């Protein structure tokens, strides 16, 4: 445990959060503060929960935080789908970000499995 910054899943989640912050600077999100805030919080919370879980001190606690992060990935995916459906993001952007979410979810599943042994 510890050294969460070395975890590939944390690095990927951090990069995704940065992409979401940059994406939400567009004209649509700027005008929709509530939605912008929700999507940013979900993205940042994924990486934050991974970090907190890795630093928690026990595998049991780590797994709890990693599962929360997986739930946040699903929340972010939902936000991205809605953003696409209301015209805030294009199809290509949505698909790329959804793929990143799927990758993070898969990495978290593997991390959780490794901590249950």
C-alpha positions as CSV (number, residue, x, y, z in Angstrom):
1,X,0.0,0.0,0.0
2,X,1.0,3.6,-0.3
3,X,2.7,5.3,-3.3
4,X,-0.7,5.7,-4.9
5,X,0.9,8.0,-7.6
6,X,2.7,4.9,-8.9
7,X,-0.6,3.1,-9.6
8,X,-1.4,3.0,-13.3
9,X,-5.1,3.2,-12.4
10,X,-4.6,6.4,-10.4
11,X,-2.5,7.9,-13.2
12,X,-5.2,7.1,-15.8
13,X,-7.9,8.5,-13.5
14,X,-6.0,11.7,-12.9
15,X,-5.5,12.1,-16.7
16,X,-9.2,11.6,-17.2
17,X,-10.0,14.2,-14.6
18,X,-7.8,16.7,-16.4
19,X,-9.4,15.9,-19.7
20,X,-12.9,16.4,-18.1
21,X,-11.8,19.8,-16.7
22,X,-10.6,20.9,-20.1
23,X,-13.7,19.6,-21.8
24,X,-16.0,21.5,-19.4
25,X,-14.5,24.8,-20.4
26,X,-16.5,24.8,-23.6
27,X,-19.5,27.1,-24.1
28,X,-22.1,24.6,-23.1
29,X,-20.7,23.5,-19.8
30,X,-19.8,27.1,-18.8
31,X,-23.5,28.1,-19.0
32,X,-24.6,25.0,-17.1
33,X,-22.8,25.4,-13.8
34,X,-24.7,22.6,-12.0
35,X,-23.9,19.9,-14.6
36,X,-20.4,21.2,-15.0
37,X,-19.8,20.9,-11.2
38,X,-21.3,17.4,-11.1
39,X,-19.2,16.0,-14.0
40,X,-16.0,17.6,-12.6
41,X,-16.6,16.3,-9.1
42,X,-17.2,12.8,-10.3
43,X,-14.0,12.8,-12.4
44,X,-11.9,14.2,-9.6
45,X,-13.4,11.8,-7.0
46,X,-12.4,8.8,-9.0
47,X,-8.7,9.5,-8.6
48,X,-9.2,10.8,-5.1
49,X,-10.8,7.6,-3.9
50,X,-8.1,5.5,-5.5
51,X,-5.5,7.6,-3.6
52,X,-7.4,7.5,-0.3
53,X,-7.9,3.7,-0.7
54,X,-4.3,3.0,-1.4
55,X,-3.3,5.1,1.6
56,X,-6.0,3.7,4.0
57,X,-3.7,1.2,5.7
58,X,-5.6,-2.1,5.1
59,X,-6.8,-4.1,2.2
60,X,-10.3,-4.1,3.5
61,X,-10.5,-0.3,3.6
62,X,-8.7,0.0,0.3
63,X,-11.3,-2.3,-1.4
64,X,-14.1,-0.1,0.0
65,X,-12.6,3.0,-1.6
66,X,-11.8,1.3,-4.8
67,X,-15.5,0.1,-5.0
68,X,-16.6,3.7,-4.5
69,X,-14.3,4.8,-7.3
70,X,-15.9,2.2,-9.6
71,X,-19.3,3.6,-8.7
72,X,-18.0,7.1,-9.6
73,X,-16.8,5.8,-12.9
74,X,-20.4,4.7,-13.6
75,X,-21.6,8.1,-12.6
76,X,-19.1,9.8,-14.9
77,X,-20.2,7.6,-17.8
78,X,-23.8,8.6,-17.2
79,X,-22.9,12.2,-17.2
80,X,-21.0,11.8,-20.5
81,X,-23.9,10.0,-22.1
82,X,-26.2,12.8,-21.1
83,X,-23.7,15.4,-22.2
84,X,-23.7,13.8,-25.6
85,X,-27.5,13.4,-25.8
86,X,-28.0,17.1,-25.0
87,X,-25.3,18.2,-27.5
88,X,-22.6,19.3,-25.1
89,X,-20.0,16.8,-26.5
90,X,-19.7,15.1,-29.9
91,X,-19.9,11.3,-30.4
92,X,-16.2,10.8,-30.9
93,X,-15.3,12.6,-27.6
94,X,-18.0,10.7,-25.7
95,X,-16.8,7.4,-27.0
96,X,-13.1,8.2,-26.2
97,X,-14.0,9.2,-22.7
98,X,-16.3,6.2,-22.2
99,X,-13.5,3.9,-23.3
100,X,-11.2,5.6,-20.7
101,X,-13.9,5.0,-18.1
102,X,-14.2,1.3,-19.1
103,X,-10.4,1.0,-18.8
104,X,-10.4,2.5,-15.4
105,X,-13.2,0.3,-14.2
106,X,-11.4,-2.8,-15.5
107,X,-8.2,-1.8,-13.8
108,X,-10.1,-1.2,-10.5
109,X,-11.7,-4.6,-10.7
110,X,-8.3,-6.2,-11.1
111,X,-6.9,-4.1,-8.2
112,X,-9.8,-5.1,-6.0
113,X,-9.3,-8.8,-6.9
114,X,-5.5,-8.5,-6.1
115,X,-6.3,-7.0,-2.7
116,X,-8.8,-9.7,-1.7
117,X,-6.2,-12.5,-1.9
